[in-house]
Amino acid sequence: MRGTHMPEGPDTTGGAGALVTGDAGTTGDAGIPRDAGAGSTPRRSGAGRRRYWRAGVLRGRIELQHLLRNPKELSGHLINVVVALVLAGTIDSDVPGTHVPLAHLTLAGFAAYLLLQIGLVNLPQILVTEREEGALLRLRATPGGIPAYLVAKSLLVVVLALGTLAVLLGAAALLVDGPLPYEPAGWLTLLWVTALGLLAVVPLGAAIGAVLPNPREALALIMLPVMGLLVTSGAVFPLSSLPVVIQKVASVFPLKWMAQGLRSALLPDAARAAEPAGSWELPTVALVLTAWAVLGFLLAVPLLRRAARRESGSRLTERHRKAVLSGARAA
């Protein structure tokens, strides 16, 4: 997915290659330093933040339109839904100790996995690809470039995740008698677990994308750990069937809690018998996902700023030269 680059507008940079983030001491509107006039900083800072949000929302909307008009990119996300439906359609047993279809548990866990994949696989690939194309280099000369860029990517990922989840649950309900919340409380749980799950994985995905070496290695470096989490987090079969050591390791990572939260929203209470604790543990779900969200935010912004500061024309040219040489050897 290629990023859509925003117009730079009037020249408000404080110097060639300066990274302007809206902090004190950087340049503000019309190139005026923020520390130049006492008493005007709060007003300018607030106006600057609103401008960055507007620019980010506009950029995110354009990128969403680009995605919807690109059948090839869109089909890549729909394939995951098809895989989940086919897998659920081949399972005809019940969750051990209950009369709940095992296919329902699998669909709930796969919904959590799709949210994780969008945040930890698709987003880092997008960031690494756009870094290779020089997007971060251009952000260095754009006032508020990093905040607006993060707003745009967050909007893109959230809409993509919610759309994928809606398609999965809707198609499952129509085609394989898939699960849906039984009551309003279930819908509310579905919403807050989805929102908190995205907050837990999207900033972390941005942090990973800031440090990955290149698009060619990104997928290989990310997919193996993510697939390992899929197997060990009880997303496709009951976690209680796994060894206790694996259960404890899985409980450190967000996928286990995302899947458990979605099961609580989509499955009847009888399915709690298959949980290791015998309950949904929703307070723990909220606590763990919040902790991962805080960690992701603490890592994402400084790592993206560091990646932007390290970008230069010579680095970009060197990466392109190596890519051309690598392609020539492969041919």
Backbone torsions as a table, in degrees:
resi	resn	phi	psi	omega
1	MET	NA	121.6	-177.4
2	ARG	-91.6	138.1	-179.9
3	GLY	-73.1	150.3	175.6
4	THR	-99.2	121.9	-171.4
5	HIS	-88.9	132.4	-178.4
6	MET	-81.1	149.3	174.4
7	PRO	-61.7	142.4	-176.6
8	GLU	-78.1	-22.7	178.9
9	GLY	71.9	-159.7	-179.1
10	PRO	-65.9	153.6	-177.8
11	ASP	-72.0	109.5	179.3
12	THR	-123.9	18.0	-179.1
13	THR	-79.6	154.8	-179.0
14	GLY	-94.4	10.8	-179.7
15	GLY	153.9	160.2	-176.9
16	ALA	-61.5	126.9	175.5
17	GLY	78.1	7.7	-179.6
18	ALA	-74.2	140.4	176.2
19	LEU	-97.1	115.2	-176.1
20	VAL	-105.7	122.0	-175.1
21	THR	-121.5	4.5	179.5
22	GLY	87.6	7.5	178.7
23	ASP	-81.9	166.0	178.0
24	ALA	-62.8	139.6	178.6
25	GLY	93.5	-7.0	176.9
26	THR	-96.3	179.2	-177.8
27	THR	-82.6	149.6	179.7
28	GLY	-113.6	-149.8	-178.3
29	ASP	-62.1	141.2	177.0
30	ALA	59.2	25.9	174.9
31	GLY	75.4	10.6	-178.5
32	ILE	-83.3	127.0	178.4
33	PRO	-58.5	142.7	-177.1
34	ARG	-69.0	-23.2	179.5
35	ASP	-95.3	13.1	-175.5
36	ALA	-78.3	-29.0	-176.8
37	GLY	-133.7	120.5	179.1
38	ALA	-69.4	142.5	177.1
39	GLY	91.2	-20.6	-178.9
40	SER	-98.6	-10.5	-175.2
41	THR	-61.4	-49.1	-178.4
42	PRO	-57.8	-43.5	-178.9
43	ARG	-64.2	-45.2	179.7
44	ARG	-65.3	-40.5	-179.0
45	SER	-62.2	-44.1	178.6
46	GLY	-62.9	-42.6	178.6
47	ALA	-64.3	-38.2	179.4
48	GLY	-64.4	-42.3	179.3
49	ARG	-62.5	-42.6	178.3
50	ARG	-62.3	-38.3	179.3
51	ARG	-64.8	-40.7	179.4
52	TYR	-66.0	-39.6	177.4
53	TRP	-62.8	-44.5	179.3
54	ARG	-62.3	-43.1	179.4
55	ALA	-63.9	-40.4	179.1
56	GLY	-65.3	-43.1	178.8
57	VAL	-64.2	-41.8	179.2
58	LEU	-63.3	-44.8	179.3
59	ARG	-64.1	-42.3	178.4
60	GLY	-61.7	-39.4	178.8
61	ARG	-64.4	-40.5	178.7
62	ILE	-64.4	-41.1	-179.8
63	GLU	-67.9	-34.3	175.3
64	LEU	-64.4	-42.2	177.4
65	GLN	-62.4	-39.0	177.8
66	HIS	-63.0	-42.0	179.9
67	LEU	-64.0	-45.5	-177.6
68	LEU	-66.8	-23.1	179.7
69	ARG	-93.4	3.5	-178.5
70	ASN	-116.1	92.0	-176.9
71	PRO	-57.8	-32.8	-178.3
72	LYS	-64.6	-46.6	179.5
73	GLU	-68.4	-39.2	-178.8
74	LEU	-66.4	-38.0	-179.1
75	SER	-65.1	-29.0	178.6
76	GLY	-60.8	-35.2	178.1
77	HIS	-79.0	-34.3	-179.5
78	LEU	-71.4	-25.4	177.8
79	ILE	-59.9	-38.6	178.9
80	ASN	-62.0	-37.3	177.0
81	VAL	-65.0	-42.4	179.3
82	VAL	-62.2	-42.9	178.4
83	VAL	-59.4	-44.7	179.5
84	ALA	-62.5	-41.0	-179.3
85	LEU	-67.5	-42.0	178.8
86	VAL	-63.8	-43.3	179.5
87	LEU	-62.2	-44.5	179.7
88	ALA	-65.4	-35.2	-179.3
89	GLY	-69.3	-19.2	-179.0
90	THR	-94.4	-4.9	-178.4
91	ILE	-100.7	122.7	-178.7
92	ASP	-124.3	13.8	179.8
93	SER	-98.3	175.4	179.2
94	ASP	-106.7	160.5	173.4
95	VAL	-63.2	130.1	-177.1
96	PRO	-51.5	129.7	178.4
97	GLY	83.1	3.7	-179.5
98	THR	-139.4	175.8	173.0
99	HIS	-106.5	18.4	178.6
100	VAL	-83.2	128.1	179.0
101	PRO	-58.8	133.8	178.2
102	LEU	-63.4	-27.9	177.7
103	ALA	-61.4	-34.1	178.5
104	HIS	-66.9	-42.3	177.2
105	LEU	-62.3	-41.2	179.9
106	THR	-64.0	-42.1	-179.9
107	LEU	-65.7	-39.8	177.9
108	ALA	-63.5	-43.0	178.5
109	GLY	-68.1	-36.5	179.6
110	PHE	-68.8	-31.9	175.6
111	ALA	-61.4	-42.5	177.4
112	ALA	-64.9	-39.1	-179.9
113	TYR	-64.3	-38.7	179.4
114	LEU	-63.2	-39.1	176.2
115	LEU	-63.1	-43.1	178.7
116	LEU	-63.5	-41.6	-177.6
117	GLN	-64.5	-40.8	179.9
118	ILE	-64.0	-39.6	-178.1
119	GLY	-79.0	-38.7	-172.6
120	LEU	-102.8	-11.6	179.5
121	VAL	-116.2	-56.9	-176.0
122	ASN	-67.3	-46.0	-177.6
123	LEU	-62.6	-47.9	177.2
124	PRO	-59.1	-37.5	178.1
125	GLN	-63.0	-41.4	178.1
126	ILE	-61.2	-47.3	-177.0
127	LEU	-63.6	-43.6	-178.9
128	VAL	-65.9	-42.4	-179.8
129	THR	-62.1	-44.1	-178.8
130	GLU	-70.8	-30.0	174.2
131	ARG	-64.5	-41.6	178.5
132	GLU	-63.6	-30.3	-179.2
133	GLU	-84.9	-1.6	176.2
134	GLY	95.5	11.5	-178.3
135	ALA	-63.8	-43.7	-179.5
136	LEU	-66.1	-32.2	177.4
137	LEU	-64.0	-40.3	178.0
138	ARG	-69.1	-31.8	179.6
139	LEU	-64.3	-27.3	-180.0
140	ARG	-60.8	-30.2	-177.3
141	ALA	-100.7	10.2	-178.3
142	THR	-111.4	120.3	177.4
143	PRO	-56.9	126.8	-179.8
144	GLY	67.3	24.4	-175.0
145	GLY	-61.6	-45.3	-178.3
146	ILE	-65.7	-49.6	178.1
147	PRO	-58.5	-44.3	-179.8
148	ALA	-64.8	-37.4	179.0
149	TYR	-64.0	-43.3	179.4
150	LEU	-66.1	-38.5	176.9
151	VAL	-62.1	-44.4	-179.5
152	ALA	-62.6	-45.8	-178.8
153	LYS	-67.7	-37.3	177.9
154	SER	-63.0	-44.3	178.0
155	LEU	-61.0	-45.2	179.9
156	LEU	-59.9	-47.5	-176.3
157	VAL	-68.7	-41.1	-178.7
158	VAL	-64.1	-46.5	179.8
159	VAL	-65.1	-40.6	178.4
160	LEU	-63.5	-43.0	-179.2
161	ALA	-66.3	-46.0	-179.6
162	LEU	-64.7	-39.4	178.0
163	GLY	-64.4	-43.4	178.9
164	THR	-63.8	-42.4	179.3
165	LEU	-63.4	-42.5	179.4
166	ALA	-64.2	-41.9	178.9
167	VAL	-64.3	-43.6	-179.3
168	LEU	-61.6	-51.9	-176.5
169	LEU	-68.1	-38.7	178.7
170	GLY	-65.9	-46.6	179.4
171	ALA	-65.7	-38.2	179.3
172	ALA	-64.8	-41.4	179.6
173	ALA	-64.4	-35.3	-177.7
174	LEU	-82.3	-36.9	-170.1
175	LEU	-99.1	-36.7	-175.7
176	VAL	-127.7	24.4	179.1
177	ASP	54.1	46.3	-176.4
178	GLY	-72.5	168.7	-174.6
179	PRO	-81.0	146.9	170.2
180	LEU	-137.7	156.1	179.0
181	PRO	-55.4	142.5	-176.4
182	TYR	-84.8	-23.4	-173.0
183	GLU	-150.0	169.0	-179.3
184	PRO	-55.4	-36.8	179.4
185	ALA	-61.5	-34.6	177.7
186	GLY	-66.2	-40.3	177.8
187	TRP	-65.0	-39.4	178.4
188	LEU	-63.8	-42.3	178.0
189	THR	-63.6	-40.8	178.2
190	LEU	-58.5	-41.8	-178.1
191	LEU	-68.0	-48.5	-174.6
192	TRP	-73.6	-33.2	176.6
193	VAL	-66.6	-41.7	178.0
194	THR	-62.4	-46.5	-179.2
195	ALA	-63.5	-46.4	-178.2
196	LEU	-69.8	-34.3	176.3
197	GLY	-63.3	-41.6	177.6
198	LEU	-66.0	-39.9	176.5
199	LEU	-62.3	-28.6	-179.2
200	ALA	-77.3	-32.1	-172.5
201	VAL	-106.4	-28.0	-176.5
202	VAL	-66.9	-50.3	176.8
203	PRO	-61.1	-36.5	177.8
204	LEU	-63.9	-39.9	176.5
205	GLY	-63.4	-37.1	177.2
206	ALA	-65.4	-40.4	178.4
207	ALA	-64.1	-42.0	178.3
208	ILE	-63.7	-42.8	179.6
209	GLY	-62.5	-27.0	-179.3
210	ALA	-73.6	-21.4	-175.1
211	VAL	-112.9	-10.2	179.2
212	LEU	-65.5	146.3	-173.2
213	PRO	-70.8	-48.6	-176.8
214	ASN	-162.9	163.9	-177.6
215	PRO	-61.1	-29.0	-177.0
216	ARG	-69.1	-32.1	-179.8
217	GLU	-96.9	-14.2	-173.7
218	ALA	-60.7	-48.9	-176.2
219	LEU	-62.7	-43.4	-178.9
220	ALA	-64.7	-38.1	-177.9
221	LEU	-73.4	-27.2	-175.8
222	ILE	-93.3	-41.7	-168.7
223	MET	-64.8	-37.9	-177.7
224	LEU	-61.5	-50.2	176.5
225	PRO	-61.9	-38.8	-178.8
226	VAL	-65.7	-42.4	177.4
227	MET	-65.6	-35.2	175.8
228	GLY	-62.1	-40.4	176.8
229	LEU	-65.1	-37.4	178.9
230	LEU	-59.3	-41.0	-177.5
231	VAL	-75.5	-37.7	-171.1
232	THR	-95.7	-5.5	-173.9
233	SER	-100.4	7.4	179.4
234	GLY	70.4	25.7	-178.6
235	ALA	-78.7	-26.5	-176.7
236	VAL	-118.7	-8.6	174.0
237	PHE	-154.9	162.6	-173.6
238	PRO	-56.4	131.1	-179.6
239	LEU	-65.3	-29.0	-178.5
240	SER	-65.4	-15.0	178.6
241	SER	-82.4	-6.5	-179.5
242	LEU	-94.1	158.9	176.2
243	PRO	-58.9	151.6	-176.8
244	VAL	-60.1	-37.3	-179.8
245	VAL	-61.4	-43.4	179.4
246	ILE	-66.6	-38.2	177.0
247	GLN	-59.4	-42.5	-178.6
248	LYS	-68.7	-39.3	177.6
249	VAL	-65.5	-43.8	-179.2
250	ALA	-62.8	-31.5	-176.9
251	SER	-68.9	-11.1	177.6
252	VAL	-77.5	-29.1	-171.0
253	PHE	-98.4	156.5	-172.3
254	PRO	-69.9	-27.8	-173.9
255	LEU	-59.9	-41.0	-179.4
256	LYS	-57.5	-43.8	-176.2
257	TRP	-78.3	-33.4	174.5
258	MET	-62.3	-46.0	179.9
259	ALA	-64.0	-40.9	-179.1
260	GLN	-66.1	-41.0	177.9
261	GLY	-64.0	-41.7	178.7
262	LEU	-68.9	-34.5	175.6
263	ARG	-63.1	-38.9	179.5
264	SER	-63.2	-30.2	-179.9
265	ALA	-82.2	-33.4	-171.1
266	LEU	-99.7	-24.4	-174.2
267	LEU	-105.6	155.2	176.0
268	PRO	-69.4	164.6	-177.9
269	ASP	-60.7	-24.4	-179.7
270	ALA	-61.0	-25.1	-178.4
271	ALA	-71.2	-11.7	179.0
272	ARG	-62.8	-22.3	-178.9
273	ALA	-62.5	-23.5	-179.0
274	ALA	-88.5	-5.5	178.5
275	GLU	-80.8	143.2	-179.3
276	PRO	-55.1	-37.3	-179.0
277	ALA	-90.6	-4.4	-178.3
278	GLY	74.9	9.7	178.8
279	SER	-149.7	170.0	-177.8
280	TRP	-79.6	-21.1	178.6
281	GLU	53.6	46.4	-175.6
282	LEU	-61.1	-37.4	175.2
283	PRO	-59.7	-37.9	177.9
284	THR	-69.4	-37.5	175.4
285	VAL	-55.8	-49.3	-179.7
286	ALA	-63.3	-40.9	-177.4
287	LEU	-65.6	-47.5	-177.5
288	VAL	-66.3	-44.5	-179.7
289	LEU	-65.6	-36.4	176.7
290	THR	-64.5	-40.8	178.8
291	ALA	-62.0	-42.1	178.0
292	TRP	-67.2	-35.6	177.6
293	ALA	-63.1	-45.4	179.1
294	VAL	-62.2	-45.6	179.2
295	LEU	-60.4	-43.1	180.0
296	GLY	-62.0	-43.9	179.5
297	PHE	-65.7	-37.6	179.5
298	LEU	-65.6	-27.8	-179.2
299	LEU	-91.1	-37.5	-167.3
300	ALA	-65.2	-54.1	-173.2
301	VAL	-63.5	-49.1	179.0
302	PRO	-63.9	-35.3	179.7
303	LEU	-69.3	-38.8	177.4
304	LEU	-68.3	-38.2	176.8
305	ARG	-65.3	-40.5	178.1
306	ARG	-63.0	-43.2	179.1
307	ALA	-62.8	-38.4	178.9
308	ALA	-67.6	-40.6	-179.7
309	ARG	-64.5	-33.4	-177.4
310	ARG	-78.8	-14.3	-179.0
311	GLU	-70.4	142.3	175.9
312	SER	-154.0	164.0	179.2
313	GLY	-61.4	-38.0	-179.5
314	SER	-67.3	-39.3	177.6
315	ARG	-63.8	-43.8	-179.8
316	LEU	-62.9	-43.8	178.8
317	THR	-63.0	-40.8	179.6
318	GLU	-64.4	-40.9	178.3
319	ARG	-64.2	-41.0	178.8
320	HIS	-64.4	-38.5	179.8
321	ARG	-64.5	-43.1	179.1
322	LYS	-64.8	-37.3	179.1
323	ALA	-64.7	-40.5	179.1
324	VAL	-65.7	-43.4	179.0
325	LEU	-63.4	-40.8	178.8
326	SER	-63.9	-41.2	178.4
327	GLY	-66.2	-36.3	179.3
328	ALA	-66.8	-40.4	178.2
329	ARG	-65.2	-40.4	-179.7
330	ALA	-64.9	-33.8	179.3
331	ALA	-72.7	NA	NA
